[in-house]
């Protein structure tokens, strides 16, 4: 009678493998969560920046005032570019997919609208007499922040910047003071 050696893994080998895999996942999850949060903040800021650039360009091309209206609702918000007189929406964007957890804080807090003149400059007043939106802070609690500046930077430029006080003032990523 002949005895065949068994092949396979032992229970101890399996437990060691599971322990190592659990350790690796435990170490990777916080970094992955931070990376996802930072990506959502960047996507939200870029989406809003694109909407602002589109509104400015359309105001110049159409030779008439065009406004961007912000809906800062977390998860379902977005922006709309509208003709100022008629209120007709010519383009819109939502934050639902690429930045669903990002929070958008308008500055001043009550402001939701910025109007570009036919020259592509930010109008000092909105036709509906609401406060003029000048900045939006994009954050996720426990993560970093990006600011979207417009209207006051270099006349009427649009800048996505990092408000971190650790960045030197001459760093191009830093927000204007």
SVG drawing of the C-alpha trace seen along z (x, -y; Angstrom):
<svg xmlns="http://www.w3.org/2000/svg" viewBox="-37 -97 44 99">
<polyline fill="none" stroke="black" stroke-width="0.4" points="0.0,0.0 1.3,-3.3 0.7,-6.7 0.2,-9.8 1.5,-13.1 -1.2,-15.7 -1.0,-18.9 -2.6,-22.3 -2.1,-24.8 -2.3,-24.3 -4.7,-26.2 -1.7,-28.2 -0.6,-29.3 -4.1,-30.4 -4.4,-32.4 -1.1,-34.1 -2.1,-35.1 -5.4,-36.5 -3.7,-38.4 -1.2,-40.0 -4.0,-40.9 -6.1,-42.5 -3.0,-44.5 -2.4,-45.8 -6.1,-46.8 -6.1,-48.5 -3.1,-50.5 -4.4,-51.4 -8.0,-52.5 -7.2,-55.9 -4.9,-56.9 -7.5,-55.8 -10.3,-57.7 -8.1,-60.9 -7.3,-60.5 -11.0,-60.1 -11.9,-63.2 -9.2,-65.3 -10.3,-64.1 -13.9,-65.1 -12.8,-68.6 -10.6,-69.1 -13.4,-67.9 -16.0,-70.2 -13.6,-73.2 -12.7,-72.4 -16.4,-72.0 -17.3,-75.4 -14.2,-77.0 -15.3,-75.6 -18.8,-77.0 -17.4,-80.4 -15.1,-80.4 -18.0,-79.4 -20.2,-82.2 -17.4,-84.7 -16.8,-83.5 -20.5,-83.5 -20.9,-87.1 -18.1,-88.2 -19.3,-86.2 -23.0,-87.2 -22.1,-90.8 -24.6,-90.7 -24.6,-90.0 -24.5,-86.3 -24.8,-85.0 -23.8,-81.9 -26.1,-80.7 -24.7,-78.4 -26.7,-75.7 -24.4,-74.8 -26.5,-71.8 -24.2,-68.9 -24.8,-65.9 -27.4,-67.4 -26.2,-70.9 -24.5,-72.4 -24.4,-75.5 -26.4,-77.1 -25.2,-79.6 -28.1,-81.8 -28.7,-84.8 -29.1,-87.7 -32.2,-89.3 -34.2,-86.2 -33.0,-83.8 -32.6,-81.1 -30.2,-78.4 -27.5,-77.8 -25.4,-75.3 -25.5,-73.6 -23.4,-71.2 -24.0,-69.1 -21.8,-68.0 -23.7,-64.7 -21.2,-62.2 -17.7,-63.6 -18.0,-65.6 -21.0,-64.2 -19.5,-64.7 -18.0,-68.1 -19.5,-71.1 -19.7,-74.4 -19.6,-77.6 -20.4,-80.8 -18.7,-84.0 -20.6,-86.1 -22.8,-83.4 -26.1,-84.7 -24.7,-85.1 -25.6,-82.6 -25.1,-84.6 -22.2,-86.3 -22.9,-88.3 -20.4,-88.9 -20.7,-92.0 -20.4,-92.0 -16.7,-92.8 -16.2,-89.7 -15.8,-91.6 -17.7,-90.8 -20.6,-93.1 -20.5,-94.9 -24.3,-94.3 -26.7,-91.6 -29.9,-92.6 -32.0,-90.8 -30.4,-92.9 -28.9,-89.9 -25.4,-89.8 -22.6,-89.2 -20.8,-85.9 -17.0,-86.5 -15.6,-83.2 -16.6,-79.6 -14.8,-77.4 -14.9,-73.7 -14.3,-71.3 -15.0,-67.9 -14.9,-67.7 -11.6,-66.2 -9.9,-66.9 -8.3,-69.9 -9.9,-72.9 -9.7,-74.6 -11.1,-78.0 -12.4,-79.3 -11.8,-83.0 -13.2,-85.2 -14.1,-88.8 -11.4,-90.3 -8.3,-88.4 -6.5,-90.3 -9.6,-92.2 -11.9,-89.3 -9.7,-86.2 -10.8,-82.8 -8.3,-81.1 -8.5,-77.7 -6.2,-78.0 -5.1,-76.3 -5.8,-78.6 -3.2,-76.7 -1.2,-79.1 1.8,-76.8 2.3,-77.9 4.5,-80.9 2.8,-84.0 4.8,-83.7 3.6,-80.1 1.2,-80.0 -1.0,-77.5 -1.6,-79.9 -4.7,-82.0 -4.5,-85.8 -4.5,-87.6"/>
</svg>
